[in-house]
């Protein structure tokens, strides 16, 4: 035990588990995320010998999620296990 009265989860995070069980999840996870990007460029001739080339790029990558909400995040400091559904959080 990590300390007197510790839970199995606390023992695990302390690196001192008494026993372990491997729980196999759903191996057919389908991860979804999208990438969007745009680019604008133009040249401006200031004088016959001076040209200014300017461009602007914007890229957005959506947060990664699983198609059927089969993954979750564990936030140990906040003691929360949050799944992909908004508002679906379980305190530990």
KETOR-369841 format. One record per residue: x, y, z of N, C-alpha, C, CB in turn. Coordinates in steps of 0.001 Angstrom, whole numbers, plus 500000, padded with zeros to 6 digits. Glycine has a CB too. Example, Ala and Ser with C-alpha at 12.3 -4.5 7.8 and 13.67 -1.06 7.14 Angstrom:
// KETOR-369841
+--------+--------+--------+--------+--------+--------+--------+--------+--------+--------+--------+--------+
!   n_xx !   n_yy !   n_zz !  ca_xx !  ca_yy !  ca_zz !   c_xx !   c_yy !   c_zz !  cb_xx !  cb_yy !  cb_zz !
+--------+--------+--------+--------+--------+--------+--------+--------+--------+--------+--------+--------+
! 513190 ! 494310 ! 507800 ! 512300 ! 495500 ! 507800 ! 513200 ! 496700 ! 507800 ! 511308 ! 495527 ! 509046 !
! 512850 ! 497750 ! 507080 ! 513670 ! 498940 ! 507140 ! 512900 ! 500030 ! 507870 ! 514084 ! 499402 ! 505725 !
+--------+--------+--------+--------+--------+--------+--------+--------+--------+--------+--------+--------+
This chain:
// KETOR-369841
+--------+--------+--------+--------+--------+--------+--------+--------+--------+--------+--------+--------+
!   n_xx !   n_yy !   n_zz !  ca_xx !  ca_yy !  ca_zz !   c_xx !   c_yy !   c_zz !  cb_xx !  cb_yy !  cb_zz !
+--------+--------+--------+--------+--------+--------+--------+--------+--------+--------+--------+--------+
! 500829 ! 498816 ! 500000 ! 500000 ! 500000 ! 500000 ! 500875 ! 501250 ! 500000 ! 499056 ! 499997 ! 501207 !
! 500399 ! 502257 ! 499314 ! 501143 ! 503512 ! 499255 ! 501170 ! 504181 ! 500629 ! 500522 ! 504459 ! 498208 !
! 500034 ! 504170 ! 501314 ! 499945 ! 504684 ! 502683 ! 498722 ! 504043 ! 503330 ! 499850 ! 506265 ! 502712 !
! 498611 ! 504157 ! 504611 ! 497507 ! 503514 ! 505330 ! 496173 ! 504096 ! 504884 ! 497678 ! 503680 ! 506854 !
! 495248 ! 503238 ! 504500 ! 493924 ! 503685 ! 504085 ! 493837 ! 504126 ! 502637 ! 493490 ! 504798 ! 504949 !
! 494876 ! 503875 ! 501853 ! 494842 ! 504304 ! 500445 ! 493924 ! 503396 ! 499635 ! 496267 ! 504302 ! 499836 !
! 493342 ! 503971 ! 498599 ! 492468 ! 503218 ! 497708 ! 493318 ! 502510 ! 496657 ! 491420 ! 504149 ! 497037 !
! 492767 ! 501508 ! 495967 ! 493533 ! 500857 ! 494899 ! 493994 ! 501826 ! 493816 ! 492705 ! 499766 ! 494270 !
! 493182 ! 502830 ! 493510 ! 493586 ! 503812 ! 492508 ! 494775 ! 504631 ! 492992 ! 492418 ! 504734 ! 492164 !
! 494763 ! 505018 ! 494263 ! 495897 ! 505769 ! 494813 ! 497159 ! 504905 ! 494836 ! 495572 ! 506274 ! 496235 !
! 497001 ! 503624 ! 495149 ! 498141 ! 502703 ! 495109 ! 498710 ! 502602 ! 493699 ! 497727 ! 501313 ! 495611 !
! 497820 ! 502548 ! 492706 ! 498257 ! 502461 ! 491309 ! 499078 ! 503675 ! 490915 ! 497052 ! 502323 ! 490377 !
! 498568 ! 504877 ! 491226 ! 499297 ! 506092 ! 490852 ! 500580 ! 506256 ! 491653 ! 498415 ! 507313 ! 491046 !
! 500656 ! 505658 ! 492832 ! 501887 ! 505698 ! 493620 ! 502886 ! 504652 ! 493132 ! 501577 ! 505478 ! 495106 !
! 502463 ! 503766 ! 492225 ! 503346 ! 502743 ! 491699 ! 503459 ! 501529 ! 492594 ! 504693 ! 503313 ! 491474 !
! 502475 ! 501319 ! 493473 ! 502517 ! 500215 ! 494425 ! 501182 ! 499474 ! 494461 ! 502875 ! 500731 ! 495824 !
! 500731 ! 498919 ! 493309 ! 499456 ! 498195 ! 493337 ! 499617 ! 496804 ! 493949 ! 498880 ! 498078 ! 491921 !
! 498586 ! 496339 ! 494635 ! 498603 ! 494984 ! 495192 ! 498273 ! 493955 ! 494121 ! 497611 ! 494867 ! 496357 !
! 497375 ! 494292 ! 493225 ! 497038 ! 493429 ! 492101 ! 496597 ! 494309 ! 490944 ! 495928 ! 492403 ! 492484 !
! 496458 ! 493721 ! 489779 ! 496090 ! 494506 ! 488604 ! 495154 ! 493697 ! 487725 ! 497342 ! 494937 ! 487811 !
! 494301 ! 494398 ! 487025 ! 493394 ! 493794 ! 486061 ! 493486 ! 494610 ! 484784 ! 491922 ! 493737 ! 486602 !
! 493646 ! 493929 ! 483682 ! 493696 ! 494622 ! 482391 ! 492311 ! 494542 ! 481778 ! 494781 ! 494000 ! 481432 !
! 491687 ! 495682 ! 481622 ! 490360 ! 495743 ! 481013 ! 490517 ! 496136 ! 479558 ! 489434 ! 496747 ! 481764 !
! 490129 ! 495255 ! 478677 ! 490236 ! 495533 ! 477246 ! 488995 ! 496286 ! 476801 ! 490412 ! 494221 ! 476425 !
! 489207 ! 497415 ! 476151 ! 488088 ! 498206 ! 475674 ! 487667 ! 497796 ! 474282 ! 488436 ! 499668 ! 475695 !
! 486986 ! 498676 ! 473630 ! 486518 ! 498440 ! 472274 ! 487662 ! 498768 ! 471317 ! 485243 ! 499293 ! 471952 !
! 488192 ! 497781 ! 470596 ! 489339 ! 498056 ! 469732 ! 488985 ! 498799 ! 468454 ! 490014 ! 496779 ! 469380 !
! 487714 ! 498895 ! 468127 ! 487302 ! 499543 ! 466876 ! 486902 ! 500995 ! 467111 ! 486137 ! 498778 ! 466235 !
! 487786 ! 501766 ! 467694 ! 487502 ! 503181 ! 467898 ! 487674 ! 503928 ! 466583 ! 488422 ! 503779 ! 468991 !
! 486812 ! 504893 ! 466355 ! 486906 ! 505706 ! 465141 ! 487126 ! 507155 ! 465553 ! 485620 ! 505563 ! 464253 !
! 488353 ! 507599 ! 465432 ! 488711 ! 508950 ! 465836 ! 488400 ! 509928 ! 464702 ! 490207 ! 509026 ! 466230 !
! 487864 ! 511083 ! 465083 ! 487465 ! 512099 ! 464106 ! 488079 ! 513437 ! 464488 ! 485918 ! 512213 ! 464019 !
! 488704 ! 514082 ! 463534 ! 489105 ! 515473 ! 463665 ! 489271 ! 516038 ! 462266 ! 490420 ! 515618 ! 464498 !
! 489098 ! 517324 ! 462159 ! 489150 ! 517972 ! 460846 ! 490191 ! 519085 ! 460855 ! 487761 ! 518536 ! 460455 !
! 490753 ! 519331 ! 459697 ! 491722 ! 520407 ! 459510 ! 491189 ! 521359 ! 458451 ! 493122 ! 519847 ! 459105 !
! 491203 ! 522639 ! 458762 ! 490788 ! 523658 ! 457810 ! 491912 ! 524677 ! 457701 ! 489445 ! 524337 ! 458242 !
! 492180 ! 525126 ! 456487 ! 493247 ! 526103 ! 456305 ! 492938 ! 526979 ! 455097 ! 494614 ! 525401 ! 456135 !
! 493380 ! 528207 ! 455185 ! 493226 ! 529147 ! 454083 ! 494475 ! 529995 ! 453962 ! 491985 ! 530036 ! 454284 !
! 494734 ! 530494 ! 452765 ! 495920 ! 531303 ! 452531 ! 495584 ! 532401 ! 451532 ! 497098 ! 530432 ! 452021 !
! 496019 ! 533596 ! 451842 ! 495834 ! 534742 ! 450958 ! 497197 ! 535381 ! 450750 ! 494801 ! 535772 ! 451548 !
! 497518 ! 535714 ! 449519 ! 498810 ! 536315 ! 449208 ! 498622 ! 537379 ! 448140 ! 499828 ! 535243 ! 448742 !
! 499408 ! 538439 ! 448240 ! 499358 ! 539483 ! 447225 ! 500715 ! 540184 ! 447169 ! 498214 ! 540502 ! 447524 !
! 501014 ! 540740 ! 446013 ! 502250 ! 541492 ! 445809 ! 501888 ! 542949 ! 445581 ! 503074 ! 540926 ! 444608 !
! 502654 ! 543845 ! 446207 ! 502443 ! 545278 ! 446034 ! 503747 ! 545902 ! 445556 ! 501955 ! 545944 ! 447360 !
! 503666 ! 546571 ! 444411 ! 504862 ! 547247 ! 443897 ! 504824 ! 548677 ! 444409 ! 504932 ! 547203 ! 442316 !
! 505794 ! 548999 ! 445284 ! 505870 ! 550319 ! 445891 ! 506579 ! 551282 ! 444946 ! 506597 ! 550256 ! 447250 !
! 507720 ! 550876 ! 444456 ! 508471 ! 551648 ! 443458 ! 508862 ! 550664 ! 442366 ! 509750 ! 552368 ! 444089 !
! 509397 ! 551137 ! 441254 ! 509795 ! 550197 ! 440203 ! 510814 ! 549147 ! 440670 ! 510368 ! 550963 ! 439039 !
! 511587 ! 549440 ! 441733 ! 512589 ! 548490 ! 442213 ! 512202 ! 547812 ! 443527 ! 513904 ! 549193 ! 442386 !
! 511083 ! 548174 ! 444105 ! 510699 ! 547615 ! 445408 ! 509310 ! 546988 ! 445324 ! 510727 ! 548710 ! 446506 !
! 509268 ! 545709 ! 445637 ! 507991 ! 544993 ! 445658 ! 507818 ! 544367 ! 447035 ! 507927 ! 543903 ! 444533 !
! 506632 ! 544481 ! 447596 ! 506329 ! 543879 ! 448894 ! 505405 ! 542693 ! 448651 ! 505674 ! 544919 ! 449878 !
! 505818 ! 541557 ! 449152 ! 505031 ! 540326 ! 449049 ! 504488 ! 540023 ! 450434 ! 505888 ! 539122 ! 448491 !
! 503163 ! 539982 ! 450568 ! 502548 ! 539721 ! 451871 ! 501584 ! 538551 ! 451758 ! 501815 ! 540978 ! 452400 !
! 501499 ! 537804 ! 452832 ! 500579 ! 536675 ! 452855 ! 500032 ! 536471 ! 454250 ! 501268 ! 535403 ! 452366 !
! 498882 ! 535835 ! 454310 ! 498232 ! 535541 ! 455581 ! 497703 ! 534120 ! 455515 ! 497084 ! 536558 ! 455892 !
! 498026 ! 533334 ! 456537 ! 497571 ! 531954 ! 456592 ! 496797 ! 531758 ! 457882 ! 498763 ! 530959 ! 456498 !
! 495696 ! 531013 ! 457766 ! 494901 ! 530658 ! 458935 ! 494663 ! 529155 ! 458896 ! 493546 ! 531448 ! 458974 !
! 494891 ! 528494 ! 460002 ! 494667 ! 527052 ! 460089 ! 493906 ! 526751 ! 461374 ! 496014 ! 526267 ! 460044 !
! 492948 ! 525853 ! 461282 ! 492171 ! 525436 ! 462446 ! 492057 ! 523923 ! 462435 ! 490762 ! 526099 ! 462455 !
! 492367 ! 523315 ! 463565 ! 492239 ! 521877 ! 463734 ! 491210 ! 521652 ! 464827 ! 493617 ! 521202 ! 464085 !
! 490158 ! 520914 ! 464516 ! 489115 ! 520663 ! 465504 ! 489629 ! 519715 ! 466581 ! 487855 ! 520083 ! 464832 !
! 489061 ! 519758 ! 467770 ! 489475 ! 518821 ! 468812 ! 489182 ! 517377 ! 468393 ! 488763 ! 519146 ! 470138 !
! 490063 ! 516473 ! 468785 ! 489904 ! 515063 ! 468448 ! 488794 ! 514462 ! 469310 ! 491240 ! 514290 ! 468646 !
! 487945 ! 513647 ! 468690 ! 486891 ! 512958 ! 469421 ! 486647 ! 511600 ! 468781 ! 485590 ! 513796 ! 469446 !
! 485964 ! 510754 ! 469505 ! 485634 ! 509434 ! 468998 ! 484192 ! 509477 ! 468509 ! 485838 ! 508330 ! 470091 !
! 483886 ! 508794 ! 467426 ! 482581 ! 508894 ! 466781 ! 481435 ! 508490 ! 467705 ! 482557 ! 508035 ! 465540 !
! 481659 ! 507529 ! 468596 ! 480588 ! 507055 ! 469481 ! 480862 ! 507351 ! 470944 ! 480390 ! 505570 ! 469302 !
! 481684 ! 508355 ! 471226 ! 482036 ! 508759 ! 472590 ! 482526 ! 507594 ! 473435 ! 480845 ! 509403 ! 473263 !
! 483471 ! 506830 ! 472893 ! 484007 ! 505665 ! 473588 ! 485321 ! 505954 ! 474317 ! 484212 ! 504541 ! 472606 !
! 485736 ! 507210 ! 474374 ! 486960 ! 507556 ! 475095 ! 486631 ! 508582 ! 476164 ! 488049 ! 508097 ! 474128 !
! 487523 ! 508749 ! 477119 ! 487313 ! 509694 ! 478215 ! 488655 ! 510247 ! 478666 ! 486573 ! 509019 ! 479401 !
! 488623 ! 511308 ! 479432 ! 489814 ! 511900 ! 480023 ! 489726 ! 511750 ! 481533 ! 489966 ! 513395 ! 479616 !
! 490853 ! 511465 ! 482148 ! 490914 ! 511408 ! 483601 ! 491745 ! 512575 ! 484081 ! 491503 ! 510059 ! 484098 !
! 491158 ! 513435 ! 484893 ! 491840 ! 514610 ! 485431 ! 492066 ! 514376 ! 486919 ! 491012 ! 515925 ! 485180 !
! 493234 ! 513840 ! 487310 ! 493420 ! 513445 ! 488707 ! 493374 ! 514599 ! 489697 ! 494717 ! 512742 ! 488852 !
! 493837 ! 515760 ! 489335 ! 493815 ! 516880 ! 490286 ! 492400 ! 517365 ! 490560 ! 494657 ! 518035 ! 489759 !
! 491536 ! 517278 ! 489549 ! 490142 ! 517699 ! 489746 ! 489242 ! 516538 ! 490129 ! 489610 ! 518357 ! 488486 !
! 489806 ! 515304 ! 490122 ! 489084 ! 514094 ! 490476 ! 487849 ! 513923 ! 489592 ! 488682 ! 514125 ! 491955 !
! 488047 ! 514087 ! 488279 ! 486950 ! 513998 ! 487314 ! 487336 ! 513047 ! 486195 ! 486597 ! 515393 ! 486743 !
! 486387 ! 512240 ! 485779 ! 486526 ! 511420 ! 484581 ! 485485 ! 511948 ! 483598 ! 486329 ! 509862 ! 484886 !
! 485934 ! 512583 ! 482523 ! 485037 ! 513244 ! 481585 ! 485003 ! 512482 ! 480264 ! 485471 ! 514703 ! 481354 !
! 483806 ! 512171 ! 479781 ! 483667 ! 511527 ! 478481 ! 483473 ! 512583 ! 477410 ! 482491 ! 510530 ! 478480 !
! 483257 ! 512149 ! 476178 ! 483129 ! 513070 ! 475063 ! 481829 ! 513853 ! 475039 ! 483264 ! 512328 ! 473803 !
! 480851 ! 513467 ! 475820 ! 479577 ! 514175 ! 475818 ! 479651 ! 515414 ! 476688 ! 478452 ! 513262 ! 476297 !
! 479154 ! 516568 ! 476228 ! 479173 ! 517773 ! 477043 ! 478365 ! 517557 ! 478323 ! 478620 ! 518972 ! 476249 !
! 478948 ! 517962 ! 479438 ! 478256 ! 517851 ! 480712 ! 478250 ! 516453 ! 481302 ! 476867 ! 518311 ! 480554 !
! 478886 ! 515508 ! 480664 ! 478898 ! 514118 ! 481154 ! 480203 ! 513890 ! 481905 ! 478743 ! 513085 ! 479970 !
! 480209 ! 514264 ! 483187 ! 481402 ! 514129 ! 484000 ! 481037 ! 513357 ! 485256 ! 482011 ! 515515 ! 484348 !
! 481952 ! 512533 ! 485694 ! 481746 ! 511767 ! 486922 ! 482847 ! 512118 ! 487901 ! 481721 ! 510236 ! 486641 !
! 482482 ! 512576 ! 489088 ! 483476 ! 512842 ! 490125 ! 483888 ! 511531 ! 490753 ! 482928 ! 513817 ! 491199 !
! 485158 ! 511418 ! 491067 ! 485689 ! 510200 ! 491679 ! 485884 ! 510392 ! 493157 ! 487002 ! 509792 ! 491029 !
+--------+--------+--------+--------+--------+--------+--------+--------+--------+--------+--------+--------+
